[in-house]
């Protein structure tokens, strides 16, 4: 009955869609909706189209993406009819372009100007939005789209006494349309972000005196503005469609070649050539991608940062001023880098002065000027270049209420929560173009806007075709996307900066990373996949029912996904297709170029006696004074491949993080030496290391057995045997993605059978080469089947996308049930092999840090040694 009443309550909306904003996004969306046969109304607070480019009229305002790329690409005819005058167009030209677009497609007839949307609420009974405007009008619509831009709400000055100044006051974000004449005036500019860097050189040309108040110096490179680069123009003209498609599947939304060169390992002459070339190019996508690792490796980033600081010192004649203008408090690129024309040279002019607010902060604004901790400045005009409440300011600035009256501001009180940066649970049919959680400000906005507009228009057309009236993300999908956005940011240097990317420029704003840093290409692939998978993660409803294909579109850690994709592109043979000897050679080749891991105090090789001859070992000693606890480590490789050095990066990492001596011991391998040869070698190694702990630099009563994969199997096996034979005494066992049972019948073997390096087929290959079927259920082969009481405390690590995941979990649960203290570390988004890829898969570092912390907790410092 309730469902029938709800159907009867449904109303037909006045229009299908309401669009707020008439900039790039609003204009294209209105055009697309009209093409698709939807009725729409647009509302714009300004008196004309343009959005950001209507309001931002400060001196020097330009785009920072070349105009060959900062342009609509959906209509070849539009591109043929408009020609940009220079590489980086000024605000007036961009505004004229958007006015031209509005005229060409007759878009103004659907837009109500000089009108602000004050409030919008979802009417659940009627299944529509009610949108209330500043003109007193209420419009009902099925879908509500905010195309209000990421940088459209000015950040008001938050300086003591700002309201007392009696001279002229201007915000770069709300510049007078008639312009400002500073001739003969004493001018203060507060702020050296993008708008400050663009406007200061031009203000200096007019002002009698110019004082720039800088809290945070910014990285900037010369734009080298002029005609559009000939090579790019030729490429565009030769094959426009291919050029635009390349942009759509590029990382930043601008075509370009990705590099695999890394900053620290690149030869100095090549490094310098690339840096100079990027400086001369004067393009953000070039300077931000000189090295493949400059966004993740501090050392590589510092090479780029110091190069730019060197250029600043070469331009600015006063050393103290040059140093003040040289950024040192954030990694290059973690705040939006700027493009400039003569910015640094401006500070060589006799009437221009820089005030470093880190040394002498502003204490107050007075009626006639600015007081700092060091002196007072009398000025005639103050320009605030203080930026925007970015990403969310325009969205939460309107009273938007979803289901049960919950406002967007309330839902996002702890930070924005979206699915694909497009929608948010609890707000049906509510879309945000380039919202938080999408590439937006980290990309060429023109390309990202087109992608979002096409997705929204396509989504609405799909709903109509299916007879559905609403679409809304599920909580699971939204939570998963938020995690993915955070995971992508976490492996970069970006979250370390106090930037507006993090909301740090607005007091009280939640500190999270707002945009999606996984790239325009990665984002497009995810958004396309959601649609192709029957709108994965969305609930669609209509008069005849609902459909929901719930799930998470990106579950792998982003760098793990990249590694898997690279491996897939290599077309490597199936590992189980190779004979053991050839497989060993193949794995040795793959390991040859990997990073070795962190520095440790000492690495040395030795041998110890085994049942069938000497066993090689490699010892890793910390740099700190000893003695140290000892970890006896057994390598992975399915009892078939590997040796005492094959897991060196992981052993180094464990040594450095946990301040322990790690002794990695080799053992005999199948099929040449089948079960129980490896287990017998491991047992011999344990007894020898326990007897020789002191000479190894260890503490005799602080011994842990550890291993990865098949090595973890051996560690578990010898822990059980040590209990049975009355020693050696163990402080703990560290089992990383262990093999604990031979059945291979768990859900994880079915879910993760293919695609994650260790496959079900490879695991079968390993068992077949190691152990006869009749012996596989013995505890020395399958420790899960052994007696688990009275064992030392265990740290069990499992990976989400690992065939062995469930048997690792089962072992941890069985140990706990037997009264053994267990710490279970679940590596979300990881594969069987990714945790061992030190300095390659950066998302593994926090997991290894947790492992290290838990291991240290097992090994308290002794009172005496």
FENPE-V932456 format. One record per pair of residues at least 4 apart in sequence whose C-alpha atoms are under 6 Angstrom apart, sorted by the first residue. I is the first residue (numbers start at 1). J is the second residue. D is the distance in whole Angstrom. If there is no record, write none. Layout:
i->I j->J d->D
i->I j->J d->D
This chain:
i->6 j->125 d->6
i->9 j->125 d->6
i->9 j->126 d->5
i->10 j->126 d->4
i->10 j->127 d->6
i->11 j->126 d->5
i->13 j->140 d->5
i->13 j->141 d->5
i->14 j->140 d->5
i->14 j->141 d->6
i->15 j->39 d->5
i->15 j->40 d->6
i->15 j->141 d->5
i->16 j->39 d->5
i->16 j->40 d->6
i->16 j->141 d->5
i->16 j->142 d->5
i->17 j->40 d->5
i->17 j->141 d->5
i->17 j->142 d->6
i->17 j->143 d->5
i->17 j->144 d->6
i->18 j->40 d->6
i->18 j->41 d->5
i->18 j->42 d->6
i->18 j->144 d->5
i->19 j->42 d->5
i->19 j->145 d->5
i->19 j->146 d->6
i->20 j->42 d->6
i->20 j->43 d->5
i->20 j->146 d->5
i->20 j->147 d->5
i->21 j->26 d->5
i->21 j->43 d->6
i->21 j->44 d->5
i->21 j->147 d->5
i->21 j->148 d->5
i->22 j->26 d->4
i->22 j->27 d->5
i->22 j->44 d->6
i->22 j->49 d->5
i->22 j->51 d->6
i->23 j->27 d->6
i->23 j->49 d->6
i->23 j->50 d->4
i->23 j->51 d->4
i->25 j->147 d->6
i->25 j->449 d->6
i->26 j->147 d->5
i->29 j->33 d->6
i->29 j->453 d->6
i->33 j->38 d->5
i->34 j->38 d->5
i->41 j->110 d->5
i->41 j->111 d->6
i->42 j->110 d->6
i->42 j->111 d->4
i->43 j->111 d->6
i->43 j->112 d->5
i->44 j->113 d->5
i->44 j->115 d->6
i->45 j->113 d->6
i->45 j->114 d->5
i->45 j->115 d->5
i->45 j->116 d->5
i->46 j->114 d->5
i->47 j->113 d->5
i->47 j->114 d->5
i->50 j->54 d->5
i->50 j->95 d->6
i->50 j->98 d->6
i->52 j->56 d->6
i->53 j->91 d->6
i->53 j->95 d->6
i->55 j->174 d->6
i->56 j->173 d->5
i->57 j->175 d->5
i->58 j->172 d->5
i->58 j->175 d->5
i->59 j->199 d->5
i->60 j->198 d->5
i->60 j->199 d->5
i->61 j->90 d->6
i->61 j->91 d->5
i->62 j->89 d->6
i->62 j->90 d->4
i->62 j->91 d->5
i->63 j->88 d->6
i->65 j->70 d->6
i->66 j->87 d->5
i->66 j->88 d->5
i->67 j->87 d->6
i->67 j->88 d->6
i->70 j->446 d->5
i->71 j->446 d->6
i->86 j->226 d->5
i->86 j->227 d->4
i->86 j->228 d->5
i->87 j->225 d->6
i->87 j->226 d->5
i->87 j->227 d->5
i->87 j->228 d->4
i->100 j->104 d->6
i->102 j->106 d->6
i->102 j->107 d->5
i->115 j->134 d->6
i->116 j->133 d->6
i->116 j->134 d->5
i->117 j->132 d->6
i->117 j->133 d->4
i->118 j->132 d->6
i->118 j->133 d->5
i->118 j->398 d->6
i->119 j->132 d->5
i->119 j->398 d->6
i->119 j->399 d->5
i->119 j->400 d->6
i->120 j->130 d->5
i->120 j->131 d->4
i->120 j->132 d->6
i->120 j->400 d->5
i->121 j->129 d->6
i->121 j->130 d->5
i->121 j->400 d->6
i->121 j->401 d->5
i->121 j->402 d->6
i->122 j->128 d->6
i->122 j->129 d->5
i->122 j->402 d->5
i->123 j->127 d->6
i->123 j->128 d->5
i->123 j->129 d->6
i->128 j->141 d->6
i->128 j->142 d->5
i->129 j->140 d->5
i->129 j->141 d->5
i->130 j->139 d->6
i->130 j->140 d->5
i->131 j->138 d->5
i->131 j->139 d->5
i->132 j->137 d->6
i->132 j->138 d->4
i->133 j->137 d->5
i->143 j->429 d->5
i->144 j->430 d->5
i->145 j->430 d->6
i->145 j->431 d->5
i->145 j->432 d->6
i->146 j->432 d->5
i->147 j->433 d->5
i->150 j->390 d->5
i->150 j->391 d->4
i->151 j->388 d->6
i->151 j->390 d->5
i->153 j->388 d->5
i->153 j->389 d->6
i->153 j->393 d->6
i->153 j->394 d->6
i->154 j->173 d->6
i->154 j->388 d->4
i->155 j->387 d->6
i->155 j->388 d->4
i->155 j->389 d->5
i->160 j->364 d->5
i->161 j->364 d->5
i->161 j->365 d->5
i->162 j->365 d->5
i->164 j->366 d->6
i->164 j->367 d->5
i->165 j->366 d->6
i->165 j->367 d->4
i->165 j->368 d->6
i->166 j->367 d->5
i->167 j->380 d->5
i->167 j->381 d->5
i->168 j->381 d->5
i->169 j->381 d->6
i->169 j->382 d->5
i->169 j->383 d->6
i->170 j->383 d->5
i->171 j->175 d->6
i->171 j->383 d->6
i->171 j->384 d->5
i->172 j->385 d->5
i->182 j->206 d->5
i->182 j->207 d->5
i->183 j->206 d->5
i->183 j->207 d->5
i->184 j->207 d->5
i->184 j->208 d->5
i->185 j->207 d->5
i->185 j->208 d->5
i->185 j->380 d->6
i->186 j->208 d->6
i->186 j->209 d->5
i->186 j->379 d->5
i->186 j->380 d->5
i->187 j->210 d->5
i->187 j->379 d->6
i->187 j->380 d->6
i->187 j->381 d->5
i->187 j->382 d->6
i->188 j->210 d->6
i->188 j->211 d->5
i->188 j->212 d->6
i->188 j->382 d->5
i->189 j->212 d->5
i->189 j->382 d->6
i->189 j->383 d->5
i->190 j->213 d->5
i->190 j->384 d->5
i->190 j->385 d->6
i->191 j->196 d->6
i->191 j->214 d->6
i->191 j->385 d->5
i->191 j->386 d->5
i->192 j->196 d->5
i->192 j->197 d->6
i->192 j->214 d->6
i->194 j->338 d->6
i->195 j->385 d->6
i->196 j->200 d->6
i->196 j->385 d->5
i->198 j->340 d->6
i->200 j->204 d->6
i->201 j->343 d->6
i->201 j->346 d->6
i->209 j->351 d->5
i->210 j->352 d->5
i->211 j->352 d->6
i->211 j->353 d->5
i->211 j->354 d->6
i->212 j->354 d->5
i->213 j->355 d->5
i->214 j->356 d->5
i->214 j->357 d->6
i->215 j->357 d->5
i->215 j->358 d->6
i->217 j->325 d->5
i->217 j->327 d->5
i->218 j->327 d->6
i->219 j->337 d->5
i->220 j->337 d->6
i->220 j->338 d->4
i->220 j->339 d->5
i->221 j->339 d->5
i->222 j->282 d->6
i->222 j->339 d->6
i->222 j->340 d->5
i->222 j->341 d->6
i->223 j->282 d->4
i->223 j->339 d->5
i->223 j->340 d->5
i->224 j->282 d->6
i->234 j->238 d->6
i->236 j->240 d->5
i->236 j->243 d->6
i->246 j->255 d->6
i->247 j->253 d->5
i->247 j->254 d->5
i->247 j->255 d->5
i->248 j->253 d->6
i->249 j->521 d->4
i->250 j->255 d->6
i->250 j->521 d->5
i->251 j->519 d->4
i->251 j->520 d->5
i->251 j->521 d->5
i->252 j->443 d->5
i->252 j->520 d->6
i->253 j->443 d->6
i->253 j->444 d->5
i->253 j->447 d->6
i->253 j->520 d->6
i->259 j->292 d->6
i->260 j->292 d->5
i->261 j->291 d->5
i->261 j->292 d->6
i->262 j->266 d->6
i->262 j->291 d->5
i->262 j->292 d->5
i->262 j->293 d->6
i->263 j->291 d->5
i->263 j->300 d->4
i->264 j->300 d->6
i->266 j->271 d->6
i->267 j->271 d->6
i->278 j->286 d->6
i->278 j->287 d->5
i->284 j->288 d->6
i->293 j->297 d->6
i->294 j->300 d->5
i->294 j->301 d->4
i->295 j->492 d->6
i->295 j->493 d->6
i->296 j->492 d->4
i->296 j->493 d->5
i->302 j->306 d->6
i->305 j->332 d->6
i->306 j->310 d->6
i->309 j->326 d->5
i->313 j->322 d->5
i->315 j->345 d->6
i->316 j->322 d->5
i->316 j->345 d->6
i->330 j->497 d->6
i->333 j->337 d->6
i->334 j->494 d->4
i->334 j->497 d->6
i->335 j->499 d->6
i->347 j->352 d->6
i->357 j->361 d->4
i->360 j->372 d->6
i->360 j->373 d->5
i->360 j->374 d->6
i->361 j->372 d->5
i->361 j->373 d->6
i->362 j->371 d->6
i->362 j->372 d->4
i->363 j->371 d->6
i->363 j->372 d->5
i->364 j->371 d->5
i->365 j->370 d->5
i->366 j->370 d->6
i->368 j->378 d->6
i->369 j->377 d->5
i->369 j->378 d->4
i->369 j->379 d->5
i->370 j->376 d->6
i->370 j->377 d->5
i->371 j->376 d->4
i->389 j->393 d->5
i->391 j->436 d->6
i->393 j->397 d->6
i->396 j->409 d->5
i->400 j->407 d->5
i->400 j->408 d->6
i->401 j->405 d->5
i->401 j->406 d->5
i->401 j->407 d->4
i->402 j->406 d->5
i->402 j->426 d->6
i->402 j->427 d->5
i->403 j->426 d->5
i->409 j->413 d->6
i->412 j->416 d->5
i->414 j->510 d->6
i->415 j->510 d->5
i->418 j->423 d->6
i->418 j->424 d->5
i->418 j->478 d->6
i->419 j->423 d->5
i->419 j->424 d->6
i->419 j->478 d->5
i->419 j->481 d->6
i->420 j->437 d->6
i->421 j->435 d->5
i->421 j->436 d->5
i->421 j->437 d->4
i->421 j->438 d->5
i->422 j->431 d->5
i->422 j->432 d->5
i->422 j->435 d->6
i->423 j->431 d->5
i->425 j->472 d->6
i->425 j->473 d->5
i->428 j->471 d->6
i->428 j->472 d->5
i->429 j->470 d->6
i->429 j->471 d->6
i->434 j->438 d->6
i->434 j->440 d->5
i->436 j->514 d->5
i->436 j->515 d->5
i->437 j->515 d->5
i->437 j->516 d->5
i->438 j->515 d->5
i->438 j->516 d->5
i->439 j->443 d->6
i->439 j->515 d->6
i->439 j->516 d->5
i->440 j->445 d->6
i->445 j->449 d->6
i->450 j->454 d->6
i->454 j->458 d->6
i->455 j->459 d->6
i->463 j->468 d->5
i->464 j->468 d->6
i->468 j->541 d->5
i->468 j->542 d->4
i->469 j->541 d->6
i->469 j->542 d->5
i->470 j->540 d->6
i->470 j->541 d->5
i->471 j->539 d->6
i->471 j->540 d->5
i->472 j->538 d->5
i->472 j->539 d->5
i->473 j->537 d->6
i->473 j->538 d->4
i->474 j->537 d->6
i->474 j->538 d->6
i->475 j->479 d->6
i->477 j->537 d->5
i->477 j->551 d->6
i->477 j->552 d->5
i->480 j->552 d->5
i->483 j->487 d->6
i->485 j->516 d->6
i->486 j->490 d->6
i->488 j->518 d->6
i->488 j->558 d->6
i->491 j->842 d->6
i->491 j->843 d->6
i->498 j->504 d->5
i->499 j->504 d->5
i->500 j->504 d->5
i->500 j->505 d->5
i->501 j->513 d->6
i->501 j->514 d->6
i->502 j->511 d->5
i->502 j->512 d->5
i->502 j->513 d->5
i->503 j->509 d->6
i->503 j->511 d->6
i->518 j->522 d->6
i->524 j->528 d->6
i->529 j->533 d->6
i->530 j->535 d->5
i->530 j->536 d->5
i->531 j->535 d->4
i->536 j->549 d->5
i->536 j->550 d->6
i->537 j->549 d->6
i->537 j->550 d->4
i->537 j->551 d->5
i->538 j->548 d->6
i->539 j->547 d->6
i->539 j->548 d->5
i->540 j->546 d->5
i->540 j->547 d->5
i->541 j->545 d->6
i->541 j->546 d->4
i->555 j->829 d->6
i->556 j->561 d->6
i->556 j->829 d->4
i->557 j->829 d->5
i->559 j->841 d->6
i->576 j->762 d->5
i->576 j->765 d->6
i->578 j->582 d->6
i->578 j->583 d->5
i->584 j->641 d->6
i->596 j->649 d->5
i->597 j->649 d->4
i->597 j->652 d->6
i->597 j->838 d->6
i->598 j->652 d->6
i->600 j->622 d->5
i->600 j->623 d->6
i->601 j->621 d->5
i->601 j->622 d->5
i->601 j->623 d->4
i->602 j->620 d->6
i->602 j->621 d->5
i->603 j->619 d->6
i->603 j->620 d->5
i->604 j->618 d->6
i->604 j->619 d->5
i->605 j->617 d->6
i->605 j->618 d->4
i->606 j->616 d->6
i->606 j->617 d->5
i->607 j->614 d->6
i->607 j->615 d->5
i->607 j->616 d->4
i->607 j->617 d->6
i->608 j->614 d->5
i->608 j->615 d->5
i->609 j->614 d->5
i->610 j->614 d->5
i->610 j->615 d->6
i->610 j->681 d->6
i->610 j->684 d->6
i->615 j->666 d->6
i->616 j->666 d->5
i->617 j->644 d->5
i->617 j->664 d->5
i->617 j->665 d->4
i->617 j->666 d->6
i->618 j->644 d->6
i->618 j->663 d->6
i->618 j->664 d->5
i->619 j->662 d->6
i->619 j->663 d->5
i->620 j->661 d->6
i->620 j->662 d->5
i->621 j->661 d->5
i->622 j->659 d->6
i->627 j->697 d->5
i->627 j->698 d->5
i->627 j->699 d->6
i->628 j->660 d->5
i->628 j->698 d->5
i->628 j->699 d->6
i->629 j->660 d->5
i->629 j->698 d->5
i->629 j->699 d->5
i->629 j->702 d->5
i->630 j->660 d->6
i->630 j->661 d->5
i->630 j->662 d->6
i->630 j->698 d->5
i->630 j->703 d->5
i->631 j->662 d->5
i->631 j->703 d->6
i->631 j->704 d->5
i->631 j->705 d->6
i->632 j->663 d->5
i->632 j->705 d->5
i->632 j->706 d->6
i->633 j->663 d->6
i->633 j->664 d->5
i->633 j->706 d->5
i->633 j->707 d->5
i->634 j->664 d->6
i->634 j->665 d->6
i->634 j->707 d->5
i->634 j->711 d->4
i->635 j->707 d->6
i->635 j->708 d->6
i->635 j->711 d->5
i->636 j->708 d->5
i->636 j->709 d->5
i->636 j->710 d->5
i->636 j->711 d->5
i->637 j->641 d->5
i->637 j->642 d->5
i->638 j->710 d->5
i->638 j->766 d->5
i->639 j->669 d->5
i->639 j->710 d->6
i->640 j->669 d->5
i->640 j->670 d->5
i->642 j->646 d->5
i->643 j->666 d->5
i->644 j->664 d->5
i->644 j->665 d->5
i->644 j->666 d->4
i->649 j->838 d->6
i->650 j->836 d->6
i->653 j->657 d->6
i->654 j->658 d->6
i->655 j->659 d->5
i->655 j->660 d->5
i->655 j->662 d->6
i->657 j->852 d->6
i->658 j->852 d->5
i->658 j->856 d->6
i->667 j->678 d->5
i->667 j->681 d->6
i->668 j->673 d->6
i->668 j->678 d->5
i->669 j->673 d->5
i->670 j->674 d->5
i->670 j->769 d->5
i->670 j->770 d->5
i->671 j->769 d->5
i->671 j->770 d->6
i->673 j->677 d->6
i->674 j->770 d->5
i->674 j->771 d->6
i->675 j->770 d->6
i->675 j->771 d->5
i->679 j->714 d->6
i->683 j->718 d->6
i->689 j->693 d->6
i->693 j->698 d->5
i->693 j->700 d->5
i->694 j->698 d->5
i->702 j->731 d->6
i->703 j->730 d->5
i->703 j->731 d->6
i->704 j->730 d->6
i->704 j->731 d->5
i->704 j->732 d->5
i->704 j->733 d->5
i->705 j->715 d->5
i->705 j->733 d->5
i->706 j->715 d->5
i->706 j->733 d->6
i->706 j->734 d->4
i->706 j->735 d->6
i->707 j->711 d->4
i->707 j->712 d->4
i->707 j->715 d->6
i->707 j->735 d->6
i->708 j->712 d->5
i->708 j->736 d->5
i->709 j->737 d->5
i->709 j->738 d->4
i->709 j->739 d->6
i->710 j->739 d->6
i->712 j->735 d->5
i->712 j->738 d->5
i->713 j->738 d->6
i->713 j->739 d->5
i->713 j->740 d->6
i->717 j->780 d->5
i->717 j->783 d->6
i->718 j->722 d->6
i->722 j->726 d->6
i->722 j->727 d->5
i->722 j->728 d->6
i->732 j->792 d->5
i->732 j->793 d->5
i->732 j->794 d->6
i->733 j->794 d->5
i->734 j->794 d->6
i->734 j->795 d->5
i->735 j->796 d->5
i->736 j->797 d->5
i->737 j->797 d->5
i->737 j->798 d->5
i->738 j->808 d->6
i->740 j->782 d->5
i->740 j->783 d->5
i->740 j->784 d->5
i->741 j->782 d->4
i->741 j->784 d->6
i->748 j->752 d->6
i->748 j->803 d->5
i->748 j->806 d->6
i->749 j->753 d->5
i->749 j->803 d->4
i->752 j->801 d->6
i->752 j->802 d->6
i->752 j->803 d->5
i->753 j->759 d->5
i->753 j->760 d->5
i->754 j->759 d->5
i->767 j->771 d->6
i->776 j->781 d->5
i->777 j->782 d->6
i->778 j->782 d->6
i->779 j->783 d->4
i->779 j->785 d->5
i->779 j->786 d->5
i->784 j->811 d->6
i->788 j->815 d->6
i->788 j->818 d->6
i->789 j->818 d->5
i->793 j->820 d->6
i->793 j->821 d->5
i->793 j->822 d->6
i->794 j->822 d->5
i->795 j->822 d->6
i->795 j->823 d->5
i->795 j->824 d->6
i->796 j->824 d->5
i->797 j->824 d->6
i->797 j->825 d->5
i->797 j->826 d->6
i->798 j->805 d->5
i->798 j->826 d->5
i->798 j->827 d->6
i->799 j->805 d->6
i->799 j->826 d->6
i->799 j->827 d->5
i->799 j->830 d->5
i->799 j->831 d->5
i->799 j->832 d->6
i->800 j->828 d->5
i->800 j->829 d->6
i->800 j->830 d->6
i->801 j->830 d->6
i->801 j->831 d->5
i->802 j->831 d->5
i->802 j->832 d->5
i->806 j->810 d->6
i->810 j->814 d->6
i->815 j->820 d->5
i->816 j->820 d->5
i->816 j->822 d->6
i->830 j->834 d->6
i->835 j->844 d->5
i->837 j->841 d->6
